[in-house]
Amino acid sequence: MARSPQHRRSRTLSQNFLTDRATAARFVRAARPDPAGLLLEVGPGKGALTTALAPHCRELRAYEIDSGLVPELRSTLAATPHVRVYEGDFVTVRPPGEPFAVVGNVPFSRTADIVDWCLRAPALTDATLITQLEYARKRTGGFGRWSLRTVETWPQTEWRLLGRIGRREFRPVPRVDAGILRVERRPRPLLPAAQLADYRRLVEVGFTGVGGSLYASLHRAGHPRRRLDAAFDAARVDRAEIVAFVPPGAWLTLHAALHRT
């Protein structure tokens, strides 16, 4: 069967448009936008989330990379002057200086870049994103495993999976289901700012080291066995545990024990 230019463009840009209004409303409830706040939307597409989010914020800036969708989207939103549609790649946008939140049904192939952009933005309060379900589960410990990115940012950032969206609620239909991922900046970090660099170094050594287990990697990096034994006992982590299975809370305990003077 012949494919339309829009269908081919959607595949190229990894676009899967949300079609269900009830799901869009569920997303708005998960995002909890600030009625007096600034909202940035990644990839508004045909406007399913944009129109649902518009009544719930002071200002909404929507960034669409597909030039073919922008005119119709602007026409659809013409009656909502507090919503502005910009043509361009979201990850090239300079983050606002004022507090803001990010929302969006992100292209699955660009998810990591978009999440990294959010994490680097100093004024970001939270990001609620529709991502590939597997990605959301990996970032939130859904498989019993934890990623480096999640663990190293945990003192400042909370990662949560807020729901699942079936693949047939999108057009074109993707191969896999989606998840609603929420990345929220903690109002009060779990560690003082002066300790964050040491914590990140510990995590990086644990994830990039060698030895077959977290304990072995940290010992090879120079931590004495006596102190490691006490730290692993305090964190209730088995000495043979592989690094990916150590939850963020245990990392905080390990850091506290290994850096205690």
Sequence and secondary structure as in RCSB ss.txt:
>XXXX:A:sequence
MARSPQHRRSRTLSQNFLTDRATAARFVRAARPDPAGLLLEVGPGKGALTTALAPHCRELRAYEIDSGLVPELRS
TLAATPHVRVYEGDFVTVRPPGEPFAVVGNVPFSRTADIVDWCLRAPALTDATLITQLEYARKRTGGFGRWSLRT
VETWPQTEWRLLGRIGRREFRPVPRVDAGILRVERRPRPLLPAAQLADYRRLVEVGFTGVGGSLYASLHRAGHPR
RRLDAAFDAARVDRAEIVAFVPPGAWLTLHAALHRT
>XXXX:A:secstr
    HHHHHHHHTT  EE  HHHHHHHHHHH   TTSEEEEE  TTSHHHHHHGGG SEEEEEES TTTHHHHHH
HTTT TTEEEEES GGGS   SS EEEEEE  GGGHHHHHHHHHH TTEEEEEEEEEHHHHHHHTTTTS   HHH
HHHTTTEEEEEEEEE GGGEES  SS EEEEEEEE SS SS HHHHHHHHHHHHHHHH  SSSHHHHHHHTT  H
HHHHHHHHHHT  TT  GGGS HHHHHHHHHHHT  
